[in-house]
Amino acid sequence: MTLMTFALLALLVALGYQYLTWTFGYWRKRKVPGPSPKPLTGNFPNMYTLKRHSFYDMQDIYRKYKQDYDMVGMFLGRAPQLLVLNPELAHRVFVADFKSFHDNELANAVDEKSDYILANNMFTMKGEQWKQRRTDITPGLTMSRIKTVYPVTNQVCNKLTEYIRKQSRIGAPDGLNSKHLSLCYTTEMVTDCVLGLSAKSFTDNPTPIMDKMKNVFDQSLTFILNVMIFAMFPILSKIRKLRFIPKDVEKFFVSLVETAIDARKQQLDIGKQFDRVDFLDYIMQLGNKHKLSTRQLAAFSMTFLIDGFETTATVLAHALLFLARDVKIQQRLRDEIHANLNNQGFVDFDKLNDLPFLDACVQETIRFFPPLIASNKLCTKRIDLPNGKGPTVTIEPGTVVVVPHGCFMKDEDYFTNPELFQPDRFMEPNAAKTYRDRGVFMAFGDGPRICIGMRFALTQIKAAIVEVINNFDVKINPKTRKDNLIDSSSFLPKLQGDIWLDFEERK
C-alpha cells in the first residue's frame, strides 16, 4: 500500500513537472535563442518572492543577449514571450510594422463583463474599436482645449503651494511624501479639468476620489495572485477574464460622472454661461452624438482620469526627487523659470512648453522612471523579422512581444552615464523626438498608439514644477534612499521606500 501511494505521488509529481515545463520547447523549436526557463517562474525568478522588481530580471536577459540578437525568447511562468533587444526593431513594432502589432496584450485579459471601464479604455481596445475610440477622444485633448483649462491648472498650483506651506509649518521630521503630494495635485487637477468638480485633495476633508483612484493602482493580493495564475495557466484567459478596476470603484465613478453631468446641465438650464470649454463639455457632446448612457460616459471619462492620475503623479514626484538631489540643477531651472514669469507669478501657457531646461528635466526624469517600463504588444498579423546572428524569426498572431523601454533608457550604448541624472542630454532641439525615432526613448509609446494624453500630462507636470521650484528650495530628507532602486512590488516603477522631501519657502 505504501509503495502504491509513493508511486502515485511520484506519478503526480512527474505529471505536474511535465505540465509546468512542456511549453519550454516553444522557442527552441522555432530556433529562437534565449535563457533557459525554470518551472513556476519561467525567466522571472522573483515573480513570486518579489525580492526585486521584474525589470531587473528582464534587464539581465537584455544585457546578456543584446550584442548578438535583435530578439530572444523568454517565459513569464509558462507563457512564451518574445523580448525585443534592438531599438530599431522596437521602432518597427510601434511604427513601420504597426499593422502586425496593432494591439496590447492586456486586451486579452479583460472584457466588458469582467471590467467594463478598462475594457472601454483605449489601451485595451482592439482593431476598429480602438480606431473609433481614438477618433472620438483625440479632439478632446487638443492643445487649444488644454490651454482653455490652463487657468484651472494655475489655481490648483496655488493650492499646492498653500498645502506645502501648511505642512511645512507642522514640521514633520520625515518631511513630505512627494508621491502623496503629487497625487493630491493630480487628483485635484484631473477631477476639475475633466469633470468640473473639486476633489478637495488639499483640505482636511478630501472627497473619496483620490482613495478610489489609488485602489485602481494599489492592487489587492487577490488580483496579483490571479495574474500569477494566468501566467501559469494561459488557457484560463479564454475562459475567465480579470477585473483590474474594483467593482466599488466602477460604481463610484459612474455615480461621480452622473453628478458632474447633472450639475453642468443644471447650470446650462438656468442660463449660466460656463467660462471654459473643458473636457466634460466635450464628453457631454460625445454623449449626445452617440446617445451614450451614463455608464458609457463614465468609461470615456475614466480614460482621461486614469491616464492623467497615477502616471503623471509618478513622474512629478520623481522630478522633484532629482531636483532636490542636485542643488545646481535646481537653481539652473529656477533661473530659467524666473526669467519667464508673468506679473501673476506663473509662466504663460504659450511659454510653458518652450522652456528648454524645464523640458529636459522632465524628459530625463521619465528616462529614469518611465510611466511604462515595458510594453507588451500582441502580434496581430504574421511577420518575418531578422534576428542578428540568428535565423529570421516568424512571429505568429497571438505572440506576446515585449518592448523593454526601461532597458533601452538605461543602456550606456544609447545614453552616456545612464545612472546619472543629466538633463543636458535632452537640451539639443527635438532631442526627445530624435531618441524616440531611434527607438531608445518611447516613454509615451510611439506610432499610431502613442499616448494621446501626453501633452496634457506634460502640461500638468511642468506647471507644478514651476510652482514648487519658484516658491521653495526643495531638499532631500534623510529618510529617502540615495540610489534609484525600483520598488519590487510596485505596478508602476517608483523609488523603493518612497520619496521624502523637505521644503524651505523662498523669501
C-alpha positions in Angstrom: 0.0 0.0 0.0 2.8 2.4 0.9 4.6 1.5 -2.3 1.5 2.2 -4.3 1.0 5.6 -2.6 4.6 6.5 -3.2 4.2 5.5 -6.9 1.0 7.6 -7.3 2.7 10.6 -5.7 5.7 10.2 -7.9 3.4 10.0 -10.9 1.6 13.1 -9.9 4.9 15.0 -9.4 6.1 13.8 -12.8 2.9 14.9 -14.5 3.0 18.2 -12.7 6.5 18.8 -13.7 5.7 17.8 -17.3 2.8 20.3 -17.3 4.9 23.1 -15.9 7.7 22.6 -18.5 6.1 21.3 -21.7 5.8 24.8 -23.2 9.5 25.4 -22.6 10.4 24.0 -26.0 8.3 26.6 -27.8 11.2 28.9 -28.8 13.7 26.2 -29.3 11.5 24.6 -31.9 11.4 28.0 -33.7 15.2 28.4 -33.4 14.9 31.5 -31.3 17.7 31.8 -28.7 17.0 32.7 -25.1 17.7 31.8 -21.5 16.6 28.5 -20.0 13.4 28.9 -18.0 12.6 27.4 -14.6 9.4 25.7 -13.5 6.8 28.0 -12.0 8.7 31.3 -12.6 10.0 30.9 -16.2 12.7 33.5 -16.7 11.5 35.7 -13.8 12.9 34.2 -10.6 11.4 37.0 -8.5 7.9 36.5 -9.8 6.6 35.2 -6.5 9.2 36.3 -4.0 9.2 40.0 -5.2 12.7 40.3 -3.8 13.4 42.7 -6.7 11.3 44.3 -9.5 10.7 42.2 -12.6 12.5 44.9 -14.6 15.9 43.7 -13.2 15.2 40.1 -14.3 14.3 41.5 -17.8 17.4 43.7 -17.8 19.6 40.7 -17.1 18.3 38.9 -20.2 18.6 42.1 -22.2 22.3 42.7 -21.3 23.3 39.1 -21.9 21.9 38.8 -25.4 21.7 42.3 -26.9 25.1 42.2 -28.6 24.2 39.2 -30.7 20.5 39.2 -31.3 17.6 41.5 -32.1 15.2 39.4 -30.1 15.1 36.4 -27.8 12.5 34.0 -26.4 11.6 34.1 -22.7 8.9 32.9 -20.5 6.6 34.5 -17.9 5.7 31.5 -15.9 4.8 29.0 -18.6 3.7 31.7 -21.1 6.2 32.3 -24.0 7.1 35.9 -24.8 9.4 37.5 -27.3 11.8 40.1 -25.9 12.9 42.9 -28.3 16.6 43.8 -27.8 17.2 46.1 -30.8 15.7 49.6 -30.5 15.4 49.8 -34.3 13.2 46.7 -34.2 11.2 48.3 -31.3 10.6 51.3 -33.5 9.3 48.9 -36.3 6.9 47.3 -33.8 5.4 50.6 -32.9 5.6 52.4 -36.3 6.7 50.7 -39.5 5.1 47.3 -38.8 2.3 48.6 -36.7 -0.3 46.5 -38.6 1.4 43.4 -37.3 1.5 44.6 -33.7 -1.7 46.6 -33.5 -3.0 45.5 -30.0 -1.8 45.4 -26.5 -1.6 42.1 -24.6 -3.9 43.4 -21.8 -6.7 43.3 -24.4 -6.8 39.5 -24.0 -7.2 39.7 -20.2 -10.3 41.8 -19.9 -13.8 42.2 -21.5 -16.8 44.3 -20.8 -18.3 41.6 -18.5 -15.2 41.4 -16.3 -14.1 45.0 -16.3 -16.4 47.4 -18.2 -14.3 50.5 -17.5 -10.9 49.1 -18.5 -12.4 47.2 -21.5 -13.5 50.6 -22.8 -10.1 52.2 -22.3 -8.2 52.8 -25.5 -5.2 50.9 -24.1 -7.1 47.6 -24.1 -9.2 48.1 -27.2 -8.5 46.3 -30.4 -8.7 47.0 -34.1 -11.5 49.1 -35.4 -13.0 49.6 -32.0 -9.7 51.2 -30.8 -9.5 53.3 -34.0 -13.1 54.7 -33.5 -12.5 55.4 -29.8 -9.3 57.3 -30.6 -11.2 59.3 -33.2 -13.7 60.2 -30.6 -11.3 61.1 -27.8 -8.5 62.9 -29.7 -10.4 66.2 -30.3 -11.0 66.4 -26.5 -7.2 66.7 -25.9 -6.1 69.3 -28.4 -3.7 72.0 -27.3 -6.4 74.6 -27.6 -8.6 72.7 -25.1 -5.7 72.1 -22.8 -5.0 75.9 -23.0 -8.6 76.6 -22.1 -8.3 74.8 -18.8 -4.8 76.2 -18.0 -6.3 78.8 -15.6 -7.6 75.9 -13.6 -4.1 74.4 -13.7 -2.7 77.6 -12.1 -5.5 77.7 -9.5 -4.6 74.1 -8.4 -0.9 75.1 -8.4 -1.7 77.8 -5.9 -3.5 75.3 -3.7 -0.4 73.1 -3.9 1.8 75.9 -2.7 -0.5 76.7 0.2 -0.6 73.0 1.2 3.2 72.7 1.2 3.4 75.8 3.4 0.9 74.5 5.8 2.5 71.0 6.0 6.0 72.6 6.4 4.9 74.6 9.4 3.9 71.4 11.1 7.4 70.3 10.6 7.2 66.6 10.3 10.7 65.1 10.8 10.3 62.8 7.8 9.4 65.7 5.5 6.6 65.4 3.0 5.9 62.3 0.9 6.5 63.5 -2.6 4.2 60.8 -4.2 1.3 61.7 -1.9 1.8 65.3 -2.6 1.8 64.7 -6.3 -1.3 62.5 -6.1 -3.1 65.3 -4.3 -2.1 67.6 -7.1 -3.1 65.3 -10.0 -6.3 64.3 -8.3 -7.4 67.9 -7.9 -6.2 68.8 -11.4 -7.7 66.0 -13.3 -11.0 66.0 -11.4 -11.5 69.7 -12.0 -10.3 69.7 -15.6 -12.2 66.6 -16.6 -15.4 66.8 -14.5 -15.5 70.4 -13.3 -15.6 69.1 -9.7 -13.3 69.7 -6.8 -11.6 66.6 -5.1 -10.7 68.8 -2.1 -7.4 67.0 -2.1 -5.6 69.7 -0.2 -8.1 70.0 2.6 -8.6 68.1 5.9 -11.7 66.6 4.4 -11.0 65.4 0.9 -13.5 63.6 -1.2 -13.1 59.8 -1.7 -11.8 60.4 -5.3 -8.1 60.0 -4.6 -8.5 56.9 -2.5 -10.7 55.3 -5.1 -8.2 56.1 -7.8 -5.4 54.7 -5.7 -7.4 51.5 -5.4 -7.0 51.1 -9.2 -3.2 51.0 -9.0 -2.7 49.6 -5.5 -3.9 46.2 -6.5 -5.1 43.6 -4.0 -3.3 40.4 -3.2 -6.1 38.6 -4.9 -5.5 40.4 -8.2 -1.8 39.7 -8.0 -2.4 36.0 -7.4 -4.8 35.9 -10.3 -2.1 37.4 -12.6 0.3 34.8 -11.5 -2.2 32.0 -12.0 -2.9 33.3 -15.5 0.8 33.2 -16.2 0.9 29.5 -15.1 -2.3 28.6 -17.0 -2.6 30.9 -20.0 -5.6 29.0 -21.3 -7.6 30.5 -18.5 -7.7 33.8 -20.3 -10.0 32.2 -22.8 -12.4 31.1 -20.1 -12.2 33.8 -17.4 -11.1 37.4 -17.6 -9.5 39.7 -15.0 -11.0 42.6 -13.1 -8.4 45.4 -12.8 -10.7 48.1 -11.6 -12.6 47.0 -8.5 -16.4 46.9 -8.8 -16.9 49.5 -6.0 -14.6 51.9 -7.8 -16.5 51.5 -11.0 -19.8 52.2 -9.2 -18.3 55.3 -7.5 -17.1 56.8 -10.8 -20.3 56.1 -12.6 -22.1 58.0 -9.8 -19.5 60.8 -9.9 -19.8 61.3 -13.6 -23.6 61.4 -13.3 -23.3 64.0 -10.6 -20.9 66.1 -12.7 -23.2 65.9 -15.8 -26.3 66.7 -13.8 -24.6 69.7 -12.2 -23.5 71.0 -15.6 -26.9 70.5 -17.1 -28.5 72.5 -14.2 -26.1 75.4 -14.8 -27.0 75.4 -18.5 -30.7 75.1 -17.8 -30.6 78.3 -15.7 -28.8 80.1 -18.5 -25.4 80.2 -16.8 -22.6 80.6 -19.2 -19.7 78.3 -18.4 -16.5 80.1 -18.8 -14.4 77.2 -20.2 -14.8 74.6 -22.9 -13.4 71.8 -20.8 -13.2 68.0 -21.1 -16.7 67.5 -19.5 -18.2 69.8 -22.1 -16.6 67.6 -24.8 -17.7 64.3 -23.1 -21.3 65.6 -23.0 -21.1 66.4 -26.7 -20.0 62.8 -27.4 -22.8 61.6 -25.2 -25.4 63.5 -27.3 -23.7 62.5 -30.6 -23.6 58.7 -29.8 -26.6 58.6 -27.5 -24.4 57.2 -24.7 -25.6 56.0 -21.2 -24.1 57.4 -18.0 -22.1 54.2 -17.7 -20.6 54.7 -21.2 -19.8 58.3 -20.4 -18.1 57.1 -17.2 -15.9 54.9 -19.4 -15.0 57.8 -21.6 -14.2 60.0 -18.5 -12.1 57.3 -16.9 -9.8 57.3 -20.0 -9.0 60.9 -19.0 -8.9 60.2 -15.3 -6.8 57.0 -15.2 -4.3 58.2 -17.9 -3.8 61.5 -16.1 -3.7 60.5 -12.4 -1.1 57.9 -11.3 1.4 58.1 -14.2 1.5 61.9 -14.1 1.9 61.9 -10.3 4.7 59.4 -10.5 6.7 61.5 -13.0 6.2 64.7 -10.9 7.2 63.0 -7.7 10.5 61.7 -9.2 11.2 65.0 -10.9 11.1 66.7 -7.5 13.4 63.9 -6.2 16.1 64.6 -8.8 15.9 68.3 -8.4 16.2 68.0 -4.7 19.3 65.9 -5.0 21.1 68.4 -7.2 21.2 72.0 -5.9 22.9 73.3 -9.0 20.4 71.8 -11.4 17.6 73.1 -9.3 19.0 76.6 -9.3 19.6 76.5 -13.0 16.0 75.6 -13.5 14.8 78.3 -11.1 16.8 80.9 -13.1 15.0 79.8 -16.3 11.6 79.9 -14.6 12.2 83.4 -13.1 13.2 84.8 -16.4 9.8 83.7 -17.9 7.3 84.5 -15.1 4.5 86.9 -15.8 3.1 89.5 -13.5 0.8 86.9 -11.8 3.8 84.8 -10.8 3.3 81.9 -13.3 4.5 81.0 -16.8 2.1 81.7 -19.6 0.8 78.6 -21.4 2.4 79.6 -24.7 5.8 79.8 -23.0 5.5 76.7 -20.7 6.5 74.2 -23.4 9.2 76.5 -24.7 11.4 76.3 -21.6 14.2 74.0 -22.8 15.8 73.2 -19.4 12.4 72.5 -17.8 11.5 70.1 -20.6 15.0 68.5 -20.3 14.5 67.9 -16.6 11.1 66.2 -17.2 12.4 64.1 -20.0 15.4 62.9 -18.0 13.1 62.0 -15.1 11.0 60.0 -17.5 14.1 58.2 -18.7 14.8 57.0 -15.1 11.2 56.2 -14.1 9.1 55.9 -17.3 5.3 55.6 -17.0 5.6 52.1 -18.7 8.8 50.3 -18.1 7.9 47.8 -20.9 5.1 47.5 -23.5 3.6 44.1 -24.1 2.3 44.0 -27.7 0.3 41.3 -29.4 1.2 40.1 -32.9 -1.9 40.6 -35.0 -0.5 39.7 -38.4 2.1 37.1 -39.3 5.5 38.7 -40.0 9.1 37.6 -40.6 11.8 39.6 -38.9 15.7 39.3 -39.0 17.4 38.4 -35.7 21.0 39.5 -35.7 23.3 36.5 -35.7 20.3 34.1 -35.6 18.0 33.0 -38.3 14.9 35.0 -39.4 12.1 34.7 -36.9 8.5 34.1 -38.0 6.2 35.7 -35.5 2.7 34.2 -35.4 -0.5 36.1 -34.5 -1.2 35.9 -30.7 2.5 36.1 -29.8 3.3 38.5 -27.0 6.2 40.8 -28.0 7.8 42.7 -25.1 9.5 46.1 -25.8 11.7 46.9 -22.8 11.8 50.7 -22.8 13.5 50.8 -19.4 16.4 48.7 -20.7 17.0 50.9 -23.6 16.9 54.0 -21.5 19.4 52.6 -19.0 21.8 51.4 -21.7 25.1 53.2 -21.9 25.3 52.5 -25.6 22.5 55.0 -26.1 22.8 57.2 -23.0 26.2 58.1 -21.6 26.4 57.6 -17.9 22.9 56.3 -17.8 22.8 56.1 -13.9 23.4 59.9 -13.6 20.7 62.5 -13.8 21.9 64.7 -16.7 19.1 66.8 -18.2 21.6 68.3 -20.7 21.3 65.2 -22.8 17.9 66.5 -23.8 18.9 70.1 -24.5 19.5 69.6 -28.2 16.5 70.8 -30.2 13.9 67.9 -30.6 16.2 65.6 -28.6 13.3 63.6 -27.2 11.9 63.1 -30.7 15.3 62.1 -32.0 15.7 59.5 -29.3 12.1 58.3 -29.9 12.8 57.9 -33.6 15.8 55.8 -32.8 13.6 53.6 -30.6 15.5 54.2 -27.4 13.1 56.7 -25.7 9.4 55.8 -26.0 8.2 56.8 -22.6 4.7 57.5 -24.0 4.9 54.9 -26.7 5.2 55.8 -30.4 3.3 55.4 -33.7 -0.5 55.4 -34.0 -1.0 54.2 -30.4 1.2 56.9 -28.8 -0.4 58.2 -25.6 -2.9 60.9 -26.7 -2.8 62.4 -23.2 0.9 63.1 -23.4 0.6 66.8 -23.9 -2.0 67.2 -21.1 0.2 65.2 -18.7 3.4 67.2 -19.6 1.5 70.5 -19.0 0.4 69.4 -15.6 3.9 68.2 -14.6 5.6 71.3 -15.9 3.2 73.7 -14.3 3.6 72.0 -10.9 7.4 72.1 -11.1 7.3 75.8 -12.0 5.1 76.5 -9.0 7.2 74.4 -6.5 10.7 75.5 -7.6 9.6 79.1 -7.8 8.4 79.1 -4.2 10.6 76.6 -2.4 14.0 75.3 -2.0 13.5 71.5 -2.2 15.8 69.3 -0.2 16.2 65.6 0.3 15.0 64.3 3.7 17.4 61.7 5.2 14.6 59.1 5.1 14.9 59.0 1.2 17.3 56.4 -0.2 20.2 57.6 -2.2 20.0 55.1 -5.1 17.3 54.6 -7.8 16.2 51.1 -6.8 12.7 50.4 -8.1 10.1 49.3 -5.6 9.9 45.5 -6.0 6.1 45.4 -5.5 5.1 48.4 -7.5 2.8 48.1 -10.6 4.3 51.4 -12.0 8.1 52.0 -11.4 8.8 54.1 -8.4 11.6 54.5 -5.9 11.8 51.9 -3.2 10.8 53.3 0.2 9.0 56.4 -1.2 10.3 59.9 -1.7 10.6 62.1 1.3 11.4 65.8 0.8 11.8 69.0 2.8 10.5 72.3 1.5 12.0 75.7 2.6 10.0 78.7 1.5 11.9 81.2 -0.5 11.7 84.8 0.6 
